[in-house]
Amino acid sequence: MHNPQLTEEPLQFGKGGRLFGILTATAVSTPVAHALPVFVFLSAGALHRVGPGRLYVQLARELATMGFNSLRVDLSGIGDSPAQPGATNRESVAADCKEILDVLDSRLGHRPLVLAGLCAGADNAVRLAGTVERVMGMVLLDPYCFADAGFQGRAAIRKYIDIGRYMAWLERRLSTLRQPRHGARNKEEPLDYIAIRNLPTLDEFRSAFRSIGKRGGRALSVFTQYALPYYNRAGQLEAVLGIDGYRRFSTELFWPQTEHTYPLELHRRRLIDGVKNWARAFVRPTRAPAVAQRTGDIEPRELAGDVYCVAQGAPEELIRT
């Protein structure tokens, strides 16, 4: 479908054309167009440049209507970009980043960057933000978070008051009783998705966020129900990092009733609007934050440096903590 506000161009770049991505170029003119950062969407795990359910495509196109250019890239070993033989994941991502900077410079000029990613994409964004001086922003969707002092207690309370847990146990029990016994069944161990991620260290997290703050940039972190094994309260990341002035540049959202890949249109729309509202601070001066009253209205308009939580048991309320 033709959109006069943007153009999309496939790019094959890097040494030997080894990397592939889609450049979404805005046709919208703004007074600060030359200074706006370019959004770089990093591969979400094994998913290629479109993101889960084309989430990256939607975000890139909607940001283009605001004046932002973006690159959705297949990192090495994902999608249409072959792996680098003999390179570790960290070495490969660092090499890919250099090639990304080079192609953006050649197409758009020397611009600041916002690194955005879901899951493993967020992990890579954190690692790069601390070392790449041009990174002025991060959009982290379900990044990792280390436990704070009260994590285990909150996890225990959540576990034993969760009605869904008891319903699931009852359903499994009834299913077992209905099936004829033919000896012991092999139980499949659930896949630990956290264990297979190449997680940043706590020092890398602190370096990334401190660097963003010192550069005058901004960070947006969004945690969903996927993160519950390691994150269970709004403000946990702030507590773990212990960075002075965190709320001046960082926004932390907790949506425990939202699924990891945003399959529901209501949740996806809330995320897209939230990212756009957050990004507006790059287009115009930041104003003092306001408090949202409903999940459908992600306010403040620039989401400038506050910690929010959609309360468990009250899905239609957004609470500032």
Helices and strands as residue ranges (DSSP letters): E 6-13, G 15-17, E 19-26, G 33-35, E 38-42, G 52-54, H 55-64, E 70-74, H 89-108, E 113-118, H 120-129, E 135-141, H 151-161, H 163-178, H 202-214, E 218-224, G 225-227, H 236-241, H 246-249, E 250-255, H 265-283, E 307-310, E 318-320
